[in-house]
């Protein structure tokens, strides 16, 4: 068997489609424009720091910077360029991670001052074959405090042939003394529409067919990370390599997500107080392989969407939205109040934390739905106070019977002592008595039994801030 017959090993999509030039970076226009102008004007900083979420392209950008600064062009006479040729020896060696003058170090496993001393000692020597000696330090926030302190002087005044490129996901853990010596770039999350277009182009190159709704699910699950999205896309293509087109159902099964229309039906049943139907939907989701945590996160996302279109109705008319969210979203939003949506958001948000740490996630999810359905028809604290003021006056007044009429004063000009204050039908009790009687009202009792203690305190606080009832004459 000849060497040409050997099939090269498979390369995952995240590595196969790693960008090699600034033009290949998606969603980072501000950083690309700044670096392009800096290279063209020969205004290069001695150090760069790249920050952003995982999988956003920090290490890839660091390698692109190394290639741009060390590219010599196809003829071997070129200088730094924002568009590296990719064919010269420096470009190919950097792309293959074998260039002796481009040193990558993982700060997570090289955290000590001894590792930093090696870097400082190597800075003194000129590059072997490249224009610049470049140190790429990934997860730089993992360096120890002595290591940072040892690097400061070299970082501030390095030799002209040395450049530093740092990458981190925790920019707040990097000392400000280091940040002040670097040109900082914040790599932003990639929006869903850009990810969908990027994944669609890759699936076409891979001769795979994924529906737009399937790509939208993958882009949403990626949460702005290109690498995470490409890993999911790789998994989706491998899930059914011979089954033709890959649709939304296959991707939902892969991700453990519930059907979107079924999620709308589940939320509608919960907010209508139909506990039996809601538990039935959840049980069916669980049998179909959906993760209880993913189900609650889906309900949380729908609740946010309904709240958004309630305050900004024009958002529901976006052509990029699936039809299910446009039609069912408008219908459900019109039948729900802002108070019920806000309450559902708070309870689901707390429920997500409970499900994440519960011994049995499905049981915790069921309890969350039961609580949410039980509070669906209860009044808000403001409605409870209004109902108390309207219907509670008669009960409060009946609790204080009217006094007997006072006897007529004697003809002698003798001043009678002031009568004891007794609450009558036309008078109101003191603030303390009103608070005690109000808490006995059925509406308030329902709120106290159902809502957390913080909401009960809110009701009492609102009542305490009410205008105090004037005391009767003669009260001490």
N, C-alpha and C positions, 0 to 999 in steps of 0.2 A: 504494500500500500504506500503510495507516494504521499508527500507532505501536502500536496494540493487537494488530496481526497479527504483530509482530516476536516471534519466540520467544526467550526469555531464554537466554543461554549456559548450557551445562551446568556445574554446580558439583559438584566431587568430594565424596564422602561425608564426608571428614575436615573440610571446611569447612561443608558443608550441615548437619551434625549437631553442630557445635561448641556446647558448652553456653553458655547465656547467663545462667544463674542458678546459685546454689549448689546448688539442688535437682537441677540437671542434671549435676553432677559425680558420677561413680561411683567408689566405692572410697576416698573421701577423707573419711570421716565425722568423723575427729578434727579435721581442719582446718576443715571446715564448721561444726562445733559451736563451736570456739573463736572463729571470726570472727563467727558469729551472736551469741554472747554479748557479744563486744567491741563490736559495733555497737549492740546493744540497750542496753548499759550505758554507751555513749559513752566507752569506754576504748580509744581508737584510738592505736596507736603511730605514730611519725613515719616509720617505714620497715619494710617487710616484705621478707623474702627467701624465695624458693620454690626448692626443690631437688628433683631427681629425675631419672630416666632420660628419654631423648628420647621425645617423644610422649605424655607422661603428663598433660599439661594445664597446664603452668606459665604459658604466655602467656595461655591462656584464663582461668585463675584470676586473673591480674593484671588482665585487662579486666573480669572480674566484680567485682573489688574496686573498680575505678574507677567502674563503674556504680552499685554499692551506695552508695558515698560521695557521689556526685553526683546521684542520682535525686531528682527533685522531685515525683514522683507525677503522676497523670493531671490533678489539679486545679492543679498547679504550686505547691503549698504544703507538700509533704512534705519530710521530712528524711532523713538516712541510714537505709537500711533493708537488711536481709539479703535482701529479696525485691524487687529493682528491678522497676518496672512494665513497662519495655520499650517504652513508648509516648510518654514525654515526650521533649522535644528532646534533653536530655543523653543519655538511654539510647540513642536512635536514632543520634545523632552518634557516640557511642563505639563502638556496634556496627558502624558503617560506616567507622570509622577516619578520621574527619574532624573530630573535636573539637579545637579550638585549645588547650584547657587540659589535654588528655591527650596527653602527648608520649612516643612510643615511640622508643627508640634501640637500635640493635644495637651492642653493645660490641665485637663482632668486627671491625667496620669503622670504629669510632670509639674507638680505643684510647688516643689521646694526651691529654696534659694540656690542649692547646688545645680539644679537644672538651669536656673537663670544665669549662673556664673558661666556655664558652657556657652550660652548665647552671647554674653558680653565679651567673652574671650574670642569668639569667632568673628565678632563684628570688626575687629582690628584688621583682618585679612581681606584683601581685595577679592572680588569674584573671580572664579577660574576662567569662565568663558562668556558669561552674560554681562550685560551692561550694569545691572544692579544685583546686589545680593539681597534677596527678599526673605523675610521671616514671617510666615503665616502661623499665628497662634490661635487655635480654635478654643472656644469656651474659656476665654481669657479671665473671666471672673472667678475661675477656680484657683487661680494663683494665690499663694499665701501672702500675707502682708509683708514679710521680709523680702519675698521675691519681687513684689511690686516696688518696694523701696529701692532694691538693688537695680531695678530697670530704669528708674526715673531719670537719672543723669544721662545715661546713654540714649534714652528716648527723646530727651530734649535737644541734645546736640550730637546726633549720630554722624558718622562719616558720610561724605556725599555719595558714596557708592552703596549705602544701606537704606532699605525701606522696610517698615513694619506694617503688617496688615493683621488687625485683630478682629475676631468674630466672637459674639456673645449673644446669648438669649436673655441674660440678666444684666442689663446695662446699669441698673441701680447698685449692683454689687461692685462695680468697677470704681476705684477711688477717683475723686474729682481731679486729683493731681495728674492722673494718667489721661483722663478725658480732655483736660485743657491742653494737652500736648498732641492731640490727634485731630484729624479731620473726620467728623462724625457723619455717618449715613444711616438713617433709619429706614430699613427695608420694610415696606408696607405689605399688609395682607392683600392677597389677590382677590378681587371681587368675583362673584359667582359667574357672571356673564363672560368675563375674560377666561376663567378656567374652563368653562364649557367649550368656548371656541378653540382653546389650546388642546383640549382632550379630543375634540372632534377631528382636528388636523392629525393628531397622532394615530387615532384609530384608522383613519384613511390610509396612512402610511403602512400600518400593520395589517391592512386588508381585513379589518374587523368591522362589524356593523353593530352599532349601539344606537338605540333610539335617543331622541333628545331628552326625553324624560329620565331615561337611565343615566345619561351624562349629567343631568341636573342633580340627581340624587348623589352621584359620586362627588360632584363639585361642592355640594352642600356639606357632605360628610368630611371633605378635606379641610373645611374651616379655614380657607385662605392659604393653605400650605400646598405648594406644587408637588413636593415629594410625596406627601401623604396621598394626594389625589392620584398620582401616577402609580403608586403601589396598589391602590384600590382598583384602578383601571386595569392593571396587570392581572389582578385577581379575577376581575369580571370577565376579561377575555379568556382566561384559562378555565373559567367555570363551565363554559359550553363551547369548546373550540370547533365542534362539528355541527352545532345546532343552528347555524345561521345567525340571524339577528338576535341580539341580546336586548331584552326589553326591561321595562321598569320592574315587573314582577320578579325576574331573576335577580336583579340588583337588590331589591328589597329583601329577598330571602337571604342573599349573601350578607347584607349588612344587619340583618335581624330587625328590620323596620316593619311597622304595620302599614297596610294600605292607606293611602292618604284619605280616600273617601270614607273608609271605615273609621279613621281617626276623627274625622268631622262628626260622624254619627256617634262615636263614643263620647266626645265632648258635649254634644247636644243632649244626649241622654243624661249625662252627669249634671249638667246645669239645669235640666228640667226636673231633677230630683228622682229620676227613675233608676233606683239602685240596682234592681234585678237585671235590667237590660244592660246597664254599664258593666256589671260584673260578668255578664254573658259575653259581651264584646271582648273584654280583657282576657277571659278564659280561652276564647277562640284564638286571639292573637298569640297567647302563650303556647297553645297546642301547635300553631303554625310555625313556631320557632322564633317569634319576636321577643326581644329582650324587654322585660318590664321597665327597665330604666329608659330604654329608647322610646317606649310608648309614652311615658310621662314627659320626656323631653319633647316629643312630637306635640303633645297637648299643650305644653308650655309655649312652643313656637306658634301654634295656631292661636292661642290666647293673645300673644303679643301682636300677631297679624290682625286679629279682629279689633284690638284696641287701637292699632295704628290707623286702620281705615275708618274707625269711628271718629277719630279726631282729624284725620286728613282723608276725606273720601276719594280724592283724586288718585291716591296711591293704588286703589283697586282697579283702575283702568289701564294699568301698565300692560302692554302687549307681551312682555316677557314672562308674565305670570301664567301658570297652568290654568286651564279652564275651571278646574275643580275649585281652586282658591278664589277665582273671580265670582263664580256663581254661588257656591255654598257660603263663601265668606260674606258676601253682601247680604244674603238671606239671614244668616245666623247673627250677624252684627246688628241688623235692624231689630231683632227680637230680644236683644240683651242690653241691659243698662251698663253704664260705665262702672257703677259700684260693684255689680256682679262680676264683671271682667277683672277689675282690680283685686277683688277678693279671691277669684280663681287663680290669678297670677301668684299671689302671695302664698296660697296653700299649696299650689303645685311646686313652687320654688322650694318650699320647705320639704315637700314630699320627695322631691328628687334627692335631697340629701339623706333622707331617711332610707330610701330604697338603696342608695349607694352603699350604705354601711349596715344594712339590716342582714341578719343571718339568712332570712328567706326573702329575696327581693319580690317575689310574686305576692306573698302575703302582705308585705309592706305596701305594695302598689294597690292592692285591694282596699286596705284600710284608708289610704289616701282618697280613693274614689268614694268610699262610704262617707267620710267626713265632708268631702266637697259636695256630695249630693244632699247630705243632711242639712247643709247650710244654704242650699240653693233658694229655698222659699222663705228664709228668715230676713227680717228687715235689717237695713244698715243701722249703725248707731244713730245717725241723724233721723232716719224714719222712726226709730223706736222712741226717740225723744219727742218728736212731733205727735206720735200716737199717744204718748203718755200725757202730753199737755191737753189733747183733745178729749180723750176718754177717761183720763185719770182724775179729772177735777171732781166729778160726782162721787167717786169712791173716796177720795180724800176728804171731801166735805161731809160725807155720811159718817165718816169715822169720828167726827167731832159734832155731837148733837147741839142743837140751838139751846141757849140758856133760857131759863124762865125770865119773864119780863120783870124788870126791877120795880119795886114798890114806889108809889108816888111819894115825893119828899114831904116831910112834915111842915106845917105852917110856920113853926118856929124857925128863925134864921140861924139854924145850927148846921154847920157844914158836915155833910155825911162823909164817912171815910170812902176812899176810892175802892170801887169793887174789884174783886180778883179778876184778872184777864181770863176770859173764856172764849175759845174760838167758836164762832157762829157761822151760819151759812154764807154770810156776806164777807167774812174775813178769811184770811189764809193763815195756816200755821207757820211757825218759824221755819227757818231754813233747815235745821236739823231734822224737825218732824217731817218736812216735805221730802227730804232725802230718804228717810226711813220708809215712808208710805210709798214713794215712787218706786223703790226697789221691790215692793210687793206687787207691782203691776205685772200682768201676764206677759206683755211684750218685753219688758225689761228682764223678767225671769228667764224668758227664752234666750235672750241675748247672753245672760250670765251663764246659763248652762252650756251653751254651745261655743261661744267665742272664747279665745284665749284671755288670760287675765289682763293683758295690756289693753284690750278693747273695752273691757268693763271699766278699767281705770279711766279710759277716755270718756266714757259716758258720765262717770262721776265728776270728772274734771270739768266737763262742759256744764254740768248742773251746778257745780260749786261756783262757777264763774257767772252764773245768772244773777240778775239784780236781786239783792236780798229783800225779803219782805219786811216792810216797815213794822216795827213793834207797836203794840197797842199802847195808848197813853197809860201811864202809871206803871209800866214795866220797869223793873230795876235793871 
